[in-house]
């Protein structure tokens, strides 16, 4: 039903199972009875509410608080000597006073509140006597309809958006030190979509927000939250129109950089925003838990983020080398994708280099794995043979994958390790003949496909009973097959 509210309508109220009040005998009603009739019969809510404003034991002359200052002034009038107010003092000041609006908000009676709003007896952007905006009170009480009603009617009110959801001078000791305004608060409670909606309404026409006299200060916690939740569209919008640059958010109090924050954002295209505006030299910066953004993306299982980081320039070399120590499956999407962006794929081509190429590392890892299998006392001879066979098959597949190369090229098979051995020589040293085929120096499959003769050119031959047809897989006829054909 909240969709109706955001279309400017009020959800219908189910018909009550009792008769409406006798408006000529309202004096017979108690406070609770009167409020209950306001809830059940919004069409007479104005009449009952105005009646109650003139009754001593109902809600006579109940004050209205349009701003946080109004609330503070009211409490100071009651306790002129007070410099600060404890929660107990705030409650004591409210004792003996009926506030039917508070009850309607808590009970999510949006139809009754709408009637009072239309009559000018209540404004959605008001505060209660406890020092909370009615928007916050609705949220705290789970009053979803009233919460959306207030949010809808406050969507153009910049002063309300910039005001505090809890009056600081009354609740300062209980508030987050960073909490500044209703926009900050919406982000803090997870209302990210509502924040975006409000921002667009407040920034009408575009560029109004943060122009002179219309400044909106978002605290650093809000900027961090936006990095973790915003869409690419909103990030671009507030940067281009409102001078809010998320790429420069202060991350000194968190573990990591703005690139790490982007990993928490389910919208992976926020990385596209950072790729355009952020400092790319920090893309491999280690966080407090010693993970680069690329490593963190893998830990969090954010594969789309992982790919975008690689495309933006994240360095995958250490990750690939560490993976090769355990002979990963060639089909592993993380390893395979990272390998495609490996930078030092062809070190010192044709010459000598410490550790050799990645192909040398595959063979070295295979030898280490096989050595562990051979020394395992818990495996039988047949089990060891099976494990060796599977490891060699995986290593051969890995070599083929590595030979495909990365965006930087392909490894040179003639490159030697620190002992002067090529990859094929290293495989021969260990007797891994199963790897020879994968290490053949012939180029990787890049075979020219021969032209195929047209079918109609073969038709005369097909008409001959003993014809030799130059077709792949054809079995030449034998004497017995010709006899059967006859």
C-alpha positions as CSV (number, residue, x, y, z in Angstrom):
1,X,0.0,0.0,0.0
2,X,3.0,2.3,0.2
3,X,2.9,2.6,-3.6
4,X,-0.5,4.4,-3.3
5,X,1.1,6.9,-0.8
6,X,3.9,7.7,-3.3
7,X,1.2,8.3,-5.9
8,X,-0.3,11.0,-3.6
9,X,-3.2,8.7,-2.4
10,X,-4.1,7.2,0.9
11,X,-4.8,3.5,1.3
12,X,-8.5,2.7,2.0
13,X,-9.5,1.9,5.5
14,X,-11.5,-1.3,6.2
15,X,-15.0,-0.5,7.4
16,X,-15.2,-0.7,11.2
17,X,-17.6,-3.1,12.8
18,X,-19.4,-0.5,14.9
19,X,-21.4,2.6,14.4
20,X,-19.8,6.1,14.2
21,X,-19.9,8.3,17.3
22,X,-22.7,10.6,18.2
23,X,-21.2,13.9,17.5
24,X,-23.8,15.7,19.7
25,X,-22.7,13.7,22.8
26,X,-18.9,13.7,22.5
27,X,-18.6,14.8,26.2
28,X,-19.5,11.2,27.1
29,X,-16.3,9.9,25.6
30,X,-13.2,9.2,27.5
31,X,-9.8,10.1,26.1
32,X,-9.1,6.6,24.8
33,X,-12.6,6.3,23.3
34,X,-12.3,9.6,21.5
35,X,-8.9,8.6,20.0
36,X,-10.3,5.2,19.0
37,X,-13.1,6.9,17.1
38,X,-10.6,9.2,15.3
39,X,-8.7,6.0,14.2
40,X,-11.8,4.2,13.0
41,X,-13.7,7.1,11.4
42,X,-11.3,9.5,9.7
43,X,-14.2,11.3,8.1
44,X,-15.1,12.7,11.5
45,X,-11.6,12.9,12.9
46,X,-11.4,16.7,12.5
47,X,-14.6,17.2,14.4
48,X,-13.5,15.0,17.3
49,X,-10.0,16.4,17.4
50,X,-11.2,20.0,17.5
51,X,-13.6,19.1,20.3
52,X,-10.7,17.5,22.3
53,X,-8.6,20.7,22.0
54,X,-11.1,22.5,24.2
55,X,-11.4,19.8,26.8
56,X,-9.4,19.8,30.0
57,X,-9.2,16.1,30.4
58,X,-8.7,15.3,26.7
59,X,-5.9,17.2,24.9
60,X,-6.7,20.8,25.6
61,X,-4.2,23.3,24.1
62,X,-1.8,20.5,23.2
63,X,1.4,22.3,21.9
64,X,2.6,21.8,18.4
65,X,6.4,21.6,17.6
66,X,7.2,22.7,14.1
67,X,11.0,22.8,14.6
68,X,13.5,21.3,17.1
69,X,13.8,24.8,18.7
70,X,10.1,24.7,19.6
71,X,10.7,21.5,21.5
72,X,13.6,22.9,23.4
73,X,11.8,26.1,24.3
74,X,8.8,24.2,25.6
75,X,11.0,22.1,28.0
76,X,12.9,25.2,29.1
77,X,9.6,27.0,29.9
78,X,8.7,24.1,32.2
79,X,12.2,23.9,33.8
80,X,13.7,27.4,33.4
81,X,16.7,26.5,35.6
82,X,17.7,23.4,33.6
83,X,20.8,23.6,31.4
84,X,20.5,20.0,30.1
85,X,17.7,17.5,30.3
86,X,18.0,13.9,31.3
87,X,15.7,11.3,29.8
88,X,13.8,11.2,33.1
89,X,13.3,15.0,33.1
90,X,12.0,14.8,29.5
91,X,9.5,12.1,30.5
92,X,8.4,14.0,33.6
93,X,7.7,17.1,31.5
94,X,5.3,15.0,29.4
95,X,3.5,13.5,32.3
96,X,-0.2,14.4,32.5
97,X,-0.4,15.7,28.9
98,X,-2.2,13.8,26.2
99,X,-0.7,13.8,22.8
100,X,-3.2,11.9,20.5
101,X,-1.0,12.5,17.4
102,X,1.8,10.4,19.1
103,X,-0.7,7.6,19.5
104,X,-1.9,7.8,15.9
105,X,1.7,7.7,14.6
106,X,2.7,4.7,16.8
107,X,-0.4,2.8,15.7
108,X,0.2,3.5,12.0
109,X,-3.2,5.2,11.6
110,X,-2.4,7.0,8.4
111,X,-6.0,7.6,7.3
112,X,-6.7,9.5,10.6
113,X,-3.5,11.5,10.3
114,X,-4.2,12.3,6.7
115,X,-7.6,13.8,7.8
116,X,-5.9,15.9,10.5
117,X,-3.3,17.0,8.0
118,X,-5.9,18.1,5.5
119,X,-7.6,20.0,8.2
120,X,-4.4,21.8,9.2
121,X,-4.4,20.2,12.6
122,X,-1.1,18.4,12.0
123,X,1.9,18.7,9.8
124,X,4.0,15.6,8.8
125,X,7.3,17.5,9.5
126,X,6.5,18.3,13.1
127,X,8.3,16.9,16.2
128,X,6.8,15.3,19.3
129,X,7.4,16.5,22.9
130,X,10.1,13.9,23.5
131,X,12.3,15.6,20.9
132,X,11.9,13.2,17.9
133,X,10.6,14.0,14.5
134,X,7.4,12.1,13.7
135,X,9.3,10.5,10.8
136,X,11.7,8.9,13.3
137,X,8.9,8.0,15.7
138,X,7.1,6.2,12.9
139,X,10.2,4.3,12.0
140,X,11.0,3.3,15.6
141,X,7.4,1.9,16.0
142,X,7.3,0.1,12.7
143,X,4.6,2.3,11.4
144,X,5.3,1.7,7.7
145,X,2.3,3.6,6.2
146,X,2.8,6.7,8.4
147,X,6.6,6.6,7.7
148,X,6.1,6.7,4.0
149,X,3.3,9.3,4.3
150,X,5.6,11.6,6.2
151,X,8.5,10.9,3.8
152,X,6.3,11.6,0.8
153,X,5.0,14.9,2.1
154,X,8.5,16.0,3.3
155,X,10.2,15.2,0.0
156,X,10.5,18.9,-1.0
157,X,11.3,20.3,2.4
158,X,15.0,21.1,2.5
159,X,14.8,22.6,6.0
160,X,13.4,19.3,7.3
161,X,15.9,17.3,5.4
162,X,18.7,19.3,7.0
163,X,17.2,19.1,10.5
164,X,18.0,16.5,13.2
165,X,15.7,13.5,13.6
166,X,16.4,13.7,17.3
167,X,16.9,17.1,19.0
168,X,20.6,17.3,19.9
169,X,20.2,19.4,23.0
170,X,17.8,16.9,24.4
171,X,19.4,13.7,23.2
172,X,23.0,14.6,22.4
173,X,24.5,12.1,24.8
174,X,22.6,9.3,23.1
175,X,23.3,10.1,19.5
176,X,26.0,9.1,17.2
177,X,28.6,11.8,17.0
178,X,28.4,11.8,13.2
179,X,24.6,12.0,13.0
180,X,23.8,15.3,11.4
181,X,20.5,15.4,9.6
182,X,17.5,13.4,8.3
183,X,19.5,12.5,5.1
184,X,22.3,11.1,7.2
185,X,19.8,9.2,9.3
186,X,18.1,7.6,6.3
187,X,21.4,6.2,5.2
188,X,22.2,5.0,8.7
189,X,18.9,3.1,9.0
190,X,19.4,1.5,5.6
191,X,16.8,3.5,3.7
192,X,19.1,3.9,0.7
193,X,16.3,4.0,-1.9
194,X,14.4,6.6,0.1
195,X,17.5,8.7,0.4
196,X,18.0,8.7,-3.4
197,X,14.3,9.6,-3.9
198,X,14.5,12.5,-1.4
199,X,17.7,13.7,-3.0
200,X,16.2,13.9,-6.5
201,X,13.1,15.7,-5.2
202,X,15.2,18.2,-3.1
203,X,17.4,18.8,-6.1
204,X,14.7,20.1,-8.4
205,X,15.7,21.5,-10.7
206,X,19.1,19.8,-10.8
207,X,22.1,21.6,-9.3
208,X,19.9,23.3,-6.6
209,X,21.3,21.3,-3.8
210,X,24.6,22.6,-2.5
211,X,24.2,25.8,-4.4
212,X,24.5,29.0,-2.3
213,X,22.0,28.9,0.5
214,X,21.0,25.3,-0.2
215,X,24.0,23.5,1.2
216,X,23.5,19.9,2.5
217,X,26.3,18.5,4.6
218,X,26.6,14.7,4.6
219,X,28.9,13.3,7.2
220,X,31.7,11.0,6.4
221,X,29.8,7.9,7.6
222,X,27.1,8.8,5.1
223,X,29.6,9.1,2.2
224,X,31.0,5.7,3.2
225,X,27.5,4.2,3.2
226,X,26.9,5.6,-0.2
227,X,30.0,4.0,-1.6
228,X,28.8,0.7,-0.2
229,X,25.2,1.0,-1.5
230,X,24.8,3.6,-4.3
231,X,24.0,3.0,-7.9
232,X,26.3,4.2,-10.7
233,X,23.5,6.6,-11.8
234,X,23.2,8.3,-8.4
235,X,27.0,8.5,-7.9
236,X,27.4,10.3,-11.2
237,X,24.4,12.5,-10.5
238,X,25.5,13.9,-7.2
239,X,29.0,14.4,-8.5
240,X,28.0,16.2,-11.6
241,X,25.2,18.3,-10.1
242,X,25.9,18.6,-6.4
243,X,29.6,18.5,-5.9
244,X,29.6,15.3,-3.9
245,X,32.6,13.2,-4.9
246,X,32.5,9.7,-3.5
247,X,35.9,8.8,-4.8
248,X,37.5,11.2,-2.3
249,X,35.8,9.8,0.8
250,X,38.0,9.7,3.9
251,X,38.8,6.1,4.6
252,X,41.4,6.7,7.4
253,X,39.1,5.3,10.0
254,X,38.2,2.1,8.2
255,X,40.3,-0.8,7.0
256,X,41.0,-0.3,3.4
257,X,40.5,2.2,0.6
258,X,37.5,3.3,-1.4
259,X,38.1,0.3,-3.7
260,X,37.5,-2.0,-0.7
261,X,34.2,-0.1,0.0
262,X,33.1,-0.7,-3.6
263,X,33.2,-4.5,-2.9
264,X,30.4,-4.2,-0.4
265,X,28.2,-2.5,-3.0
266,X,26.0,-5.1,-4.8
267,X,26.1,-2.8,-7.8
268,X,29.4,-3.8,-9.3
269,X,29.3,-1.0,-11.8
270,X,30.2,1.4,-9.0
271,X,33.7,0.3,-9.8
272,X,33.2,1.9,-13.2
273,X,32.7,5.2,-11.4
274,X,35.9,4.7,-9.4
275,X,37.8,3.7,-12.6
276,X,36.9,7.0,-14.1
277,X,37.5,9.3,-11.1
278,X,39.4,7.5,-8.3
279,X,43.2,7.2,-7.8
280,X,44.1,4.0,-9.6
281,X,47.4,3.8,-7.9
282,X,45.6,2.7,-4.8
283,X,43.8,-0.1,-6.4
284,X,46.2,-2.7,-5.0
285,X,46.5,-1.1,-1.6
286,X,46.3,-3.7,1.2
287,X,43.6,-3.3,3.8
288,X,44.0,-3.7,7.6
289,X,43.4,-7.4,7.2
290,X,46.2,-7.6,4.5
291,X,44.0,-8.2,1.5
292,X,44.1,-6.2,-1.7
293,X,40.7,-5.3,-3.2
294,X,41.2,-8.1,-5.7
295,X,41.8,-10.6,-3.0
296,X,38.9,-9.3,-1.0
297,X,36.6,-9.6,-4.0
298,X,37.5,-13.3,-4.2
299,X,37.0,-13.7,-0.4
300,X,33.6,-12.1,-0.6
301,X,32.8,-14.2,-3.8
302,X,32.0,-11.0,-5.8
303,X,33.0,-12.3,-9.2
304,X,31.6,-9.4,-11.2
305,X,33.6,-7.0,-9.0
306,X,36.6,-9.3,-9.5
307,X,36.4,-9.0,-13.2
308,X,35.9,-5.2,-13.2
309,X,38.9,-4.7,-10.9
310,X,41.1,-6.7,-13.3
311,X,39.8,-4.6,-16.2
312,X,40.5,-1.5,-14.3
313,X,44.1,-2.4,-13.6
314,X,44.3,-4.5,-10.4
315,X,47.5,-6.7,-10.3
316,X,46.7,-10.5,-10.3
317,X,50.3,-11.8,-10.4
318,X,50.7,-12.7,-6.8
319,X,47.3,-14.3,-6.6
320,X,48.0,-16.5,-9.7
321,X,51.4,-17.6,-8.4
322,X,49.9,-18.6,-5.0
323,X,47.2,-20.5,-6.8
324,X,49.7,-22.4,-8.8
325,X,51.3,-23.7,-5.7
326,X,48.3,-26.0,-5.1
327,X,47.7,-26.9,-8.8
328,X,44.3,-25.4,-9.2
329,X,41.7,-26.9,-11.5
330,X,42.0,-25.2,-14.9
331,X,38.3,-24.7,-14.9
332,X,38.4,-22.6,-11.7
333,X,36.8,-19.3,-12.9
334,X,38.8,-17.1,-10.4
335,X,42.2,-18.6,-11.4
336,X,41.3,-18.6,-15.1
337,X,40.1,-15.0,-15.1
338,X,43.1,-13.8,-13.2
339,X,45.5,-15.6,-15.5
340,X,44.0,-13.8,-18.4
341,X,45.3,-10.5,-16.9
342,X,48.7,-11.9,-15.7
343,X,51.3,-9.2,-16.2
344,X,54.7,-10.9,-16.2
345,X,53.6,-13.8,-18.4
346,X,56.8,-13.8,-20.5
347,X,59.7,-12.8,-18.3
348,X,63.1,-12.3,-20.1
349,X,61.9,-14.3,-23.2
350,X,64.4,-16.9,-24.4
351,X,66.8,-16.1,-21.6
352,X,67.4,-17.2,-18.0
353,X,65.1,-16.0,-15.2
354,X,64.8,-17.0,-11.6
355,X,61.9,-19.4,-11.2
356,X,61.3,-19.6,-14.9
357,X,57.9,-19.0,-16.4
358,X,54.5,-20.0,-15.0
359,X,55.0,-23.3,-16.9
360,X,58.1,-24.0,-14.8
361,X,56.0,-23.3,-11.7
362,X,53.3,-25.7,-12.8
363,X,55.9,-28.5,-13.1
364,X,57.5,-27.6,-9.8
365,X,54.2,-27.7,-8.1
366,X,53.4,-31.0,-9.7
367,X,56.6,-32.5,-8.4
368,X,56.0,-31.2,-4.9
369,X,52.4,-32.7,-4.9
370,X,53.6,-36.1,-6.2
371,X,56.4,-36.2,-3.6
372,X,53.8,-35.7,-0.9
373,X,51.7,-38.4,-2.4
374,X,54.6,-40.8,-2.5
375,X,55.5,-40.2,1.1
376,X,52.0,-40.6,2.4
377,X,52.0,-43.8,4.5
378,X,48.2,-44.0,4.5
379,X,47.8,-44.5,0.8
380,X,48.1,-47.9,-1.0
381,X,50.2,-48.4,-4.1
382,X,47.1,-48.3,-6.3
383,X,45.8,-45.1,-4.6
384,X,49.1,-43.4,-5.1
385,X,49.2,-44.4,-8.8
386,X,45.7,-43.0,-9.2
387,X,46.6,-39.7,-7.5
388,X,49.7,-39.4,-9.6
389,X,47.8,-39.9,-12.8
390,X,45.2,-37.3,-11.9
391,X,47.8,-34.8,-10.8
392,X,49.7,-35.2,-14.1
393,X,46.5,-34.8,-16.1
394,X,45.7,-31.6,-14.3
395,X,49.2,-30.2,-14.7
396,X,49.1,-30.9,-18.4
397,X,45.8,-29.1,-18.7
398,X,47.2,-26.2,-16.7
399,X,50.2,-26.0,-19.0
400,X,47.9,-25.7,-22.0
401,X,45.9,-23.0,-20.3
402,X,49.1,-21.0,-19.3
403,X,50.3,-21.3,-22.9
404,X,47.2,-19.6,-24.2
405,X,48.7,-16.6,-22.3
406,X,47.2,-13.3,-21.0
407,X,46.5,-9.9,-22.4
408,X,50.3,-9.3,-22.1
409,X,51.2,-12.2,-24.4
410,X,52.3,-15.9,-24.1
411,X,55.2,-17.5,-22.2
412,X,58.3,-18.4,-24.3
413,X,59.1,-22.2,-24.1
414,X,62.8,-21.5,-24.6
415,X,63.0,-19.4,-21.4
416,X,65.2,-21.1,-18.8
417,X,65.1,-21.1,-15.0
418,X,67.9,-20.3,-12.7
419,X,69.5,-23.8,-13.4
420,X,69.4,-23.2,-17.1
421,X,66.5,-25.6,-17.8
422,X,63.6,-25.0,-20.1
423,X,60.2,-26.3,-19.1
424,X,60.5,-29.4,-21.3
425,X,63.9,-30.1,-19.8
426,X,62.5,-29.8,-16.3
427,X,59.7,-32.3,-17.2
428,X,62.2,-34.8,-18.6
429,X,64.4,-34.5,-15.5
430,X,61.4,-35.7,-13.4
431,X,60.3,-38.2,-15.9
432,X,56.9,-36.6,-16.5
433,X,56.4,-37.8,-20.0
434,X,52.6,-37.2,-19.7
435,X,53.5,-33.5,-20.0
436,X,55.5,-33.7,-23.2
437,X,52.5,-33.3,-25.5
438,X,51.5,-30.1,-23.7
439,X,55.0,-28.8,-24.0
440,X,55.5,-29.4,-27.7
441,X,57.2,-26.3,-29.2
442,X,54.7,-26.3,-32.1
443,X,52.4,-23.3,-32.0
444,X,49.2,-23.6,-30.1
445,X,46.2,-24.7,-32.1
446,X,45.9,-22.1,-34.8
447,X,45.5,-24.4,-37.7
448,X,44.4,-23.3,-41.1
449,X,41.2,-25.1,-42.1
450,X,41.5,-26.4,-45.7
451,X,38.9,-25.5,-48.2
452,X,36.1,-28.1,-48.4
453,X,35.1,-29.2,-51.9
454,X,31.5,-28.5,-52.7
455,X,29.0,-31.2,-52.3
456,X,27.8,-31.1,-56.0
457,X,31.4,-31.7,-57.1
458,X,31.3,-35.1,-55.3
459,X,28.0,-36.1,-56.8
460,X,29.4,-38.0,-59.9
461,X,31.6,-40.0,-57.6
462,X,28.8,-40.8,-55.2
463,X,26.9,-42.3,-58.0
464,X,29.6,-45.0,-58.6
465,X,29.0,-48.2,-56.5
466,X,32.7,-48.7,-55.5
467,X,33.7,-45.0,-55.4
468,X,36.4,-43.8,-53.0
469,X,34.8,-40.8,-51.5
470,X,37.3,-38.2,-50.0
471,X,35.1,-37.6,-46.9
472,X,36.3,-37.6,-43.3
473,X,35.6,-40.9,-41.5
474,X,34.7,-42.7,-44.7
475,X,35.4,-46.4,-44.7
476,X,36.5,-47.7,-48.0
477,X,34.3,-50.5,-49.4
478,X,35.6,-54.1,-49.2
479,X,34.8,-56.9,-51.5
480,X,32.1,-58.3,-49.2
481,X,30.4,-54.9,-48.9
482,X,30.3,-54.6,-52.7
483,X,28.8,-58.0,-53.0
484,X,26.1,-57.1,-50.4
485,X,25.4,-54.0,-52.3
486,X,25.0,-56.0,-55.5
